[in-house]
Amino acid sequence: MTDIRTPLLLVTLLRVGQSNRGTFGVLRQGQIPFALTLERPWQDNAPSISCIPAGRYTCRRVHSPKFGDTFEVTGVQGRSHILFHKGNMVEDTEGCILVAEEFSGTFDHPFLASSERGFGELMDLLAGRAAFELEIIDAPMSESVS
């Protein structure tokens, strides 16, 4: 008998900006953007203080005591407990991926807004799924902002 497996849904995180203020991205399913992300700035993948490297990962549904029903990014070398969750400012994450609906704030202090709605869209997209594939792509940067 042939083992036919349904491929996991692919969600893309396209990182559109990185600075010491954070790593900003857009979540897409296919070519349709549906939410925004904020992660810690790149710090060589150091646990709790860095975003994770670009690449392809499997995300599994978990129940977090702090964040409830969510997904954990697995297979990140040297890292664990990387969750998707609600949050607005880079200070709201210790290496996880914040999900929201809008970019807000100022140039010196950018943050996300409407995280309840953005995170809800992600969870609605993944309703009934135990896992999905995440592809993180760093968009080419033309200039650096400190």
Secondary structure as UniProt FT lines:
FT   STRAND          10..19
FT   TURN            20..21
FT   STRAND          22..29
FT   TURN            30..31
FT   STRAND          32..39
FT   TURN            44..45
FT   TURN            47..49
FT   STRAND          55..64
FT   TURN            65..67
FT   STRAND          68..74
FT   TURN            77..78
FT   STRAND          82..86
FT   HELIX           90..92
FT   STRAND          97..100
FT   STRAND          102..105
FT   STRAND          110..113
FT   HELIX           115..125
FT   TURN            126..128
FT   STRAND          131..138
//
